[in-house]
Amino acid sequence: MAGSLGLVKAPDVYELRVYVGRDPSGRVKHRYERFTGNKRSAQRALAALAAEVDHARDVVEPDNIWARAPPRTPPSTHGS
């Protein structure tokens, strides 16, 4: 899951932004959070936020259609 990190206010106030998906009208949605701390900690918080959003998205709305598809059976052969 992609995310971005931006310095909002020096020293050490960062904005974390993670892509959530699209709403029913097709507009892109992001989740924003503010984080206070050093850059390395902000990067870790961004990774945790991205994982949280990704997990919530998979639970609510799986985007991998192959996970829901029934297994394919091989075609029967002519003969017998």
N, C-alpha and C positions, 0 to 999 in steps of 0.2 A: 504494500500500500504506500502510495506516495504522500509525502508531506513536505512542508517547508518551515523554515525557521528564520525569523527576522528580528533584529534588534529594534526594540521600540523606544527604549529610553536608557541612556547610559547612566549608571553602570548596571549591567546585568538584569535587564528586564526584557524578556523575549516574548514574541507572539508565535505560538505554535498553530499551524494550519494543516488540516488533514482532509482529503477528499472523501466525502461521504457517499455521493451518488447523485442521481438526478431526481427531481420531484416529478409528479405526474404531468406537469406542463413542459418538462424537458429542460428546466433550468438547473444548472450545476449547483450543488450544495456542498459547503465545507463546514467543518467544525473548528472553531477558534478557541484557544485558551491562552491565558497569560501565564508566564512562568518567571519567577525571580530566582536567580542563581547564576552560576558560571555557565559558560557555553557548553562545556562537556556534559554537565547535568541537564541542560536544556535539550541537548541531542538525545540523551537517554529518555527524557520525559516525552519527547516527540516520538521515539520508537515505541514506547509503551502506549501512547495515545493512538498511534496508528494500528497497533496490534489490537487494542480494545475496540476501535471502530471497525476493523476488519472482522473481528469475531462477532460483533453485534450484527454486522451486515450479513454474514453467512448464516446466522441463526434466523434472522427475520426474512431475508430475501436472498436465497442462494443464486449466484450468478453463473454457476457451473451446471449447465443443463445435463452434462454427461453423468453427473453424480446421481441424478434422478431417473435416468433412462433405465429401463429394464434390460437385463443382459440379453444379448442376441444368441439365438441358437442356430447352429449350422443348418443349412437347407438339407432336407432329406434327399437321398440319392434315388435315382430311378433304377429299378431292378426288381428283384424278388419275384 
